[in-house]
Amino acid sequence: MRDTRIPCFLNNVMISLTPIQEQVPGIKRESGKTEPRAPVLPPEHIVTIYLNNKLLTSIMATPFQVKELVIGFLYSENIIDNPAELNKVLVNQDKRKSQVWVESNAKEIDQKARIMTSGCGRGFTFLCPSDIEGLTPLNSAIKISAEDMVNLAREMRTCAALYSQSGGIHSAALCGTKEIISFSEDIGRHNAVDKIVGDSLLRSIDLAEKIMLTTGRISSEMLLKAFRAGIPILGSLTSPTDLAVELGEKLGITIAGYIRGGRMKIYTHPEKILVNYWPEKG
């Protein structure tokens, strides 16, 4: 598949925006009127991962940044500890599917340990919330103002080229305290986060003093992905779950939700977000 990504510079950082070009016939009904319309739809694609010639899993995803998605997934799921463990990553891609062949000295995976996630498409994770006992909480000195959190969330929405064309797409952004460093979109909120993690690993970005923003719900598996990556602040335009908040409190991660309209709710470790100033509009 030809790479149609458009380079976009945000705060002097290049990100990739991917246009959707395909449209389908349709009918629009609005205000009592019916008219033909060719809506743009979010692309859906199956990504099948083979690890050391064995089928690992298949992921329903948006077919861009496939290599980043796979590397981020392998890392987030504790299958690899760093990209140096990957001897080869070969991506064979066509219009509706990708096959990704990974050769690695990664640890063996117990397929019976899979847990169905709360995401769409019958996703799963190897991460288990009950396995956190004995883990060392993150100890980050990062501080960010509430104003900057709101501004970063606004910039993330501005970058959402796929969403602006079709809707039905999640975004994720890796941020410093003032700027977006990496950005991704996908039909799956987990996938968007994995793409960010994979991109960061390939670019050797230190995640220890960074912020992850997502348009999706912060569930327990999303929280564990952030912890695995060492990201101390996790923010969303919507809500966390109760288990995510419980895990965030134990693992030293600040969780902020409903970051929109100049407001947010902080659920855990509020000391990392300075709330002495609130902008009026988001």
Sequence and secondary structure as in RCSB ss.txt:
>XXXX:A:sequence
MRDTRIPCFLNNVMISLTPIQEQVPGIKRESGKTEPRAPVLPPEHIVTIYLNNKLLTSIMATPFQVKELVIGFLY
SENIIDNPAELNKVLVNQDKRKSQVWVESNAKEIDQKARIMTSGCGRGFTFLCPSDIEGLTPLNSAIKISAEDMV
NLAREMRTCAALYSQSGGIHSAALCGTKEIISFSEDIGRHNAVDKIVGDSLLRSIDLAEKIMLTTGRISSEMLLK
AFRAGIPILGSLTSPTDLAVELGEKLGITIAGYIRGGRMKIYTHPEKILVNYWPEKG
>XXXX:A:secstr
     EEEEETTEEEEE     B  EEEEETTEEEEE  B    EEEEEEETTEEEEEEEE SSSHHHHHHHHHH
HTTS SSGGGEEEEEEEE SSEEEEEEEE      GGG EE SSSSS EES  GGGGTT         EEHHHHH
HHHHHHHHH HHHHHHS  EEEEEE SSSEEEEEEESSHHHHHHHHHHHHHHTT   TT EEEESS B HHHHHH
HHHHT  EEEESS B HHHHHHHHHHT EEEEEEETTEEEEEE GGGEE S   S  
